[in-house]
């Protein structure tokens, strides 16, 4: 097994807040290159779509999920959405 295979996140589900912003963006790119299934939590789905497309071209499977970090109900809906789609969340990164 080579180093890239050992670092693969294929079949791992990652939820990242702030995933298209300053610190989260580089994490999102690395996760996509490691073939993670990536959910970028964002205020604006429309603004996130170009970045989602970029991540998908890197080898991962990326999706945008809407949330408001100041609203506990919105946060719960975001988590429930990812779990309903994937059955689990393997990694959570709070970069917002």
Secondary structure, DSSP 8 states (H G I E B T S, - for coil): --HHHHT--TT-EEEEETTTSHHHHHHHHHHHHTT-EEEEEES-HHHHHHHHHHHHHTTSEEEEEE--TT-HHHHHHHHHHHHHHHS--SEEEE--
